[in-house]
C-alpha cells in the first residue's frame, strides 16, 4: 500500500447522515472487522463502530480479521447467502452519497455467524 494514500476518516457530517439513515433499523446485530495489514483500517473501522453503537446496534468491538477477500474500494459488506439485509442496503446507499463504495461479498468464511452482516474495512 502506498504511504501517500490519504487516511480514511468519516467527517462529522457523514457520521450524522449515516446515523439518521440507519436509525430506521433498530437493534441490528452486526459486526465490524478490519484487515490489520492496512495502516488506517482499524481507525476507519472504529468510525463505523462508533456510529453503530450510537444507534444501539448489537455490535462487538472491531476486530482484526485476515480471513476475507480484500475489496478494491476498501469496504465490504459481508452477507449470508448473498442476501442483502435492508439495513446493509441502507448503509451501502448512504455511503454512495459520498462516493464511498462498499462491495457486497458472500460470507464464505462464516464471519457473520448470527449477525445480519459484517462491515469489513480493508
Beta strands, then each sheet from edge to edge (+ up, - down):
strand 1: 30-34
strand 2: 63-64
strand 3: 75-79
strand 4: 103-106
strand 5: 117-121
sheet 1: 2+ 1+ 5+ 3- 4-
end
